[in-house]
Amino acid sequence: MAFDLNTEWSASEVSHLLGSVEDDRSWRLEVTGDGLAQLKDLTVVPDAAYEDGLHCFFEIWDAGTDFVGQGAASDSSLCKKLERLLRENYPVLKGPKTLSAL
């Protein structure tokens, strides 16, 4: 699952995205160069060329940390915080490419 930051969206889409995966491996929330917000399975670590093509990304969320899965999807505070950070950093970054949800 993914959603387009160039269309109407809210914390509800963030919640659906977080709930679309299990908290059983490392994940990272990324924004592509064209504004697609998606979760990347980091079982295989991407290379520098892949990361250079991203607009921004959050820190790696390790398995069992409750940043993804149904628990995260039902955490309205987390979903709203991620929504705020995405809106603040797309389409123009406020700072470095790596964002922090902590």
PyRosetta script that sets phi, psi and omega in degrees:
from pyrosetta import init, pose_from_sequence

init()
pose = pose_from_sequence("MAFDLNTEWSASEVSHLLGSVEDDRSWRLEVTGDGLAQLKDLTVVPDAAYEDGLHCFFEIWDAGTDFVGQGAASDSSLCKKLERLLRENYPVLKGPKTLSAL")
pose.set_psi(1, 148.8)
pose.set_omega(1, 177.4)
pose.set_phi(2, -155.4)
pose.set_psi(2, 167.0)
pose.set_omega(2, 172.0)
pose.set_phi(3, -144.0)
pose.set_psi(3, 155.3)
pose.set_omega(3, -173.3)
pose.set_phi(4, -94.0)
pose.set_psi(4, 119.6)
pose.set_omega(4, 179.9)
pose.set_phi(5, -72.4)
pose.set_psi(5, -8.2)
pose.set_omega(5, 178.9)
pose.set_phi(6, -89.0)
pose.set_psi(6, 0.6)
pose.set_omega(6, 178.3)
pose.set_phi(7, -115.3)
pose.set_psi(7, 179.7)
pose.set_omega(7, 175.3)
pose.set_phi(8, -67.6)
pose.set_psi(8, 130.0)
pose.set_omega(8, 177.1)
pose.set_phi(9, -154.9)
pose.set_psi(9, 165.6)
pose.set_omega(9, -177.8)
pose.set_phi(10, -148.4)
pose.set_psi(10, -172.3)
pose.set_omega(10, 177.2)
pose.set_phi(11, -61.9)
pose.set_psi(11, -22.2)
pose.set_omega(11, 177.8)
pose.set_phi(12, -62.4)
pose.set_psi(12, -41.9)
pose.set_omega(12, 177.0)
pose.set_phi(13, -66.1)
pose.set_psi(13, -37.2)
pose.set_omega(13, 176.3)
pose.set_phi(14, -61.8)
pose.set_psi(14, -44.9)
pose.set_omega(14, 178.8)
pose.set_phi(15, -59.7)
pose.set_psi(15, -46.7)
pose.set_omega(15, 179.1)
pose.set_phi(16, -61.6)
pose.set_psi(16, -40.7)
pose.set_omega(16, 178.8)
pose.set_phi(17, -62.3)
pose.set_psi(17, -49.2)
pose.set_omega(17, -179.4)
pose.set_phi(18, -62.0)
pose.set_psi(18, -36.8)
pose.set_omega(18, -178.8)
pose.set_phi(19, -79.1)
pose.set_psi(19, -6.3)
pose.set_omega(19, -176.3)
pose.set_phi(20, -81.1)
pose.set_psi(20, -5.6)
pose.set_omega(20, -179.3)
pose.set_phi(21, -131.6)
pose.set_psi(21, 164.9)
pose.set_omega(21, 176.3)
pose.set_phi(22, -95.0)
pose.set_psi(22, 150.8)
pose.set_omega(22, 178.3)
pose.set_phi(23, -86.6)
pose.set_psi(23, 53.1)
pose.set_omega(23, -174.5)
pose.set_phi(24, -115.5)
pose.set_psi(24, 7.6)
pose.set_omega(24, 178.7)
pose.set_phi(25, -160.3)
pose.set_psi(25, 178.8)
pose.set_omega(25, 178.2)
pose.set_phi(26, -80.8)
pose.set_psi(26, 135.0)
pose.set_omega(26, 179.5)
pose.set_phi(27, -129.9)
pose.set_psi(27, 160.5)
pose.set_omega(27, 174.1)
pose.set_phi(28, -143.4)
pose.set_psi(28, 131.6)
pose.set_omega(28, 173.5)
pose.set_phi(29, -82.4)
pose.set_psi(29, 123.2)
pose.set_omega(29, -176.6)
pose.set_phi(30, -125.4)
pose.set_psi(30, 156.0)
pose.set_omega(30, 171.7)
pose.set_phi(31, -122.0)
pose.set_psi(31, 121.9)
pose.set_omega(31, 179.2)
pose.set_phi(32, -71.8)
pose.set_psi(32, 169.0)
pose.set_omega(32, 179.3)
pose.set_phi(33, -59.5)
pose.set_psi(33, -27.4)
pose.set_omega(33, -179.8)
pose.set_phi(34, -99.7)
pose.set_psi(34, 11.7)
pose.set_omega(34, 170.0)
pose.set_phi(35, 93.5)
pose.set_psi(35, 20.1)
pose.set_omega(35, 177.7)
pose.set_phi(36, -91.1)
pose.set_psi(36, 119.5)
pose.set_omega(36, 177.1)
pose.set_phi(37, -88.7)
pose.set_psi(37, 127.1)
pose.set_omega(37, -175.4)
pose.set_phi(38, -149.8)
pose.set_psi(38, 160.4)
pose.set_omega(38, 174.0)
pose.set_phi(39, -99.5)
pose.set_psi(39, 132.7)
pose.set_omega(39, -179.3)
pose.set_phi(40, -109.1)
pose.set_psi(40, 123.9)
pose.set_omega(40, 174.2)
pose.set_phi(41, -70.8)
pose.set_psi(41, 118.8)
pose.set_omega(41, -176.9)
pose.set_phi(42, -99.5)
pose.set_psi(42, 28.4)
pose.set_omega(42, 171.7)
pose.set_phi(43, -57.9)
pose.set_psi(43, -37.4)
pose.set_omega(43, 173.1)
pose.set_phi(44, -113.2)
pose.set_psi(44, 120.3)
pose.set_omega(44, -177.3)
pose.set_phi(45, -73.5)
pose.set_psi(45, 128.0)
pose.set_omega(45, 179.8)
pose.set_phi(46, -69.9)
pose.set_psi(46, 157.0)
pose.set_omega(46, 179.4)
pose.set_phi(47, -86.0)
pose.set_psi(47, 173.3)
pose.set_omega(47, -176.6)
pose.set_phi(48, -61.9)
pose.set_psi(48, -36.1)
pose.set_omega(48, -179.9)
pose.set_phi(49, -62.9)
pose.set_psi(49, -40.0)
pose.set_omega(49, 177.4)
pose.set_phi(50, -62.5)
pose.set_psi(50, -48.1)
pose.set_omega(50, -178.3)
pose.set_phi(51, -65.2)
pose.set_psi(51, -33.7)
pose.set_omega(51, 177.6)
pose.set_phi(52, -62.5)
pose.set_psi(52, -28.5)
pose.set_omega(52, -179.9)
pose.set_phi(53, -80.4)
pose.set_psi(53, -9.2)
pose.set_omega(53, 179.7)
pose.set_phi(54, -84.9)
pose.set_psi(54, 150.1)
pose.set_omega(54, 174.2)
pose.set_phi(55, -74.1)
pose.set_psi(55, -47.3)
pose.set_omega(55, 177.8)
pose.set_phi(56, -164.3)
pose.set_psi(56, 170.3)
pose.set_omega(56, 177.9)
pose.set_phi(57, -158.4)
pose.set_psi(57, 155.7)
pose.set_omega(57, 176.6)
pose.set_phi(58, -88.4)
pose.set_psi(58, 168.3)
pose.set_omega(58, 175.4)
pose.set_phi(59, -60.1)
pose.set_psi(59, 163.6)
pose.set_omega(59, 179.4)
pose.set_phi(60, -72.5)
pose.set_psi(60, 132.3)
pose.set_omega(60, 177.2)
pose.set_phi(61, -102.2)
pose.set_psi(61, 105.5)
pose.set_omega(61, -177.6)
pose.set_phi(62, -69.3)
pose.set_psi(62, 157.3)
pose.set_omega(62, 177.9)
pose.set_phi(63, -54.7)
pose.set_psi(63, 137.8)
pose.set_omega(63, 176.4)
pose.set_phi(64, 81.8)
pose.set_psi(64, 7.8)
pose.set_omega(64, -178.5)
pose.set_phi(65, -95.6)
pose.set_psi(65, -0.2)
pose.set_omega(65, 176.3)
pose.set_phi(66, 65.2)
pose.set_psi(66, 27.5)
pose.set_omega(66, 172.7)
pose.set_phi(67, -90.8)
pose.set_psi(67, -12.2)
pose.set_omega(67, 174.3)
pose.set_phi(68, -135.5)
pose.set_psi(68, 170.8)
pose.set_omega(68, -179.4)
pose.set_phi(69, 95.4)
pose.set_psi(69, -177.6)
pose.set_omega(69, -175.7)
pose.set_phi(70, -64.0)
pose.set_psi(70, -34.7)
pose.set_omega(70, 177.6)
pose.set_phi(71, -62.5)
pose.set_psi(71, -44.9)
pose.set_omega(71, 178.6)
pose.set_phi(72, -66.6)
pose.set_psi(72, -39.6)
pose.set_omega(72, -179.0)
pose.set_phi(73, -62.5)
pose.set_psi(73, -31.0)
pose.set_omega(73, -179.4)
pose.set_phi(74, -91.6)
pose.set_psi(74, -0.1)
pose.set_omega(74, 178.6)
pose.set_phi(75, -88.8)
pose.set_psi(75, 92.8)
pose.set_omega(75, -174.8)
pose.set_phi(76, -62.5)
pose.set_psi(76, -32.2)
pose.set_omega(76, 178.9)
pose.set_phi(77, -64.2)
pose.set_psi(77, -45.3)
pose.set_omega(77, 178.1)
pose.set_phi(78, -63.5)
pose.set_psi(78, -45.6)
pose.set_omega(78, -178.4)
pose.set_phi(79, -62.4)
pose.set_psi(79, -41.6)
pose.set_omega(79, 179.0)
pose.set_phi(80, -68.2)
pose.set_psi(80, -37.3)
pose.set_omega(80, 178.2)
pose.set_phi(81, -64.7)
pose.set_psi(81, -44.6)
pose.set_omega(81, 178.0)
pose.set_phi(82, -64.2)
pose.set_psi(82, -39.4)
pose.set_omega(82, 176.6)
pose.set_phi(83, -59.0)
pose.set_psi(83, -47.1)
pose.set_omega(83, -179.4)
pose.set_phi(84, -61.1)
pose.set_psi(84, -45.9)
pose.set_omega(84, -179.2)
pose.set_phi(85, -64.8)
pose.set_psi(85, -39.2)
pose.set_omega(85, 177.3)
pose.set_phi(86, -64.5)
pose.set_psi(86, -45.3)
pose.set_omega(86, -179.9)
pose.set_phi(87, -63.8)
pose.set_psi(87, -37.6)
pose.set_omega(87, -179.9)
pose.set_phi(88, -69.6)
pose.set_psi(88, -22.3)
pose.set_omega(88, -172.9)
pose.set_phi(89, -118.9)
pose.set_psi(89, 9.6)
pose.set_omega(89, 173.5)
pose.set_phi(90, -139.2)
pose.set_psi(90, 129.1)
pose.set_omega(90, 12.6)
pose.set_phi(91, -88.8)
pose.set_psi(91, -6.3)
pose.set_omega(91, -179.2)
pose.set_phi(92, -114.4)
pose.set_psi(92, 125.8)
pose.set_omega(92, 177.2)
pose.set_phi(93, -69.1)
pose.set_psi(93, 138.9)
pose.set_omega(93, 174.4)
pose.set_phi(94, -83.6)
pose.set_psi(94, -20.5)
pose.set_omega(94, -175.3)
pose.set_phi(95, -159.9)
pose.set_psi(95, -139.4)
pose.set_omega(95, -179.0)
pose.set_phi(96, -67.6)
pose.set_psi(96, 162.5)
pose.set_omega(96, -179.3)
pose.set_phi(97, -65.2)
pose.set_psi(97, -27.1)
pose.set_omega(97, -179.1)
pose.set_phi(98, -88.1)
pose.set_psi(98, 120.1)
pose.set_omega(98, 179.1)
pose.set_phi(99, -101.7)
pose.set_psi(99, 158.0)
pose.set_omega(99, 179.9)
pose.set_phi(100, -122.3)
pose.set_psi(100, 130.2)
pose.set_omega(100, 176.1)
pose.set_phi(101, -91.7)
pose.set_psi(101, -2.0)
pose.set_omega(101, -177.7)
pose.set_phi(102, -83.7)
pose.dump_pdb("model.pdb")
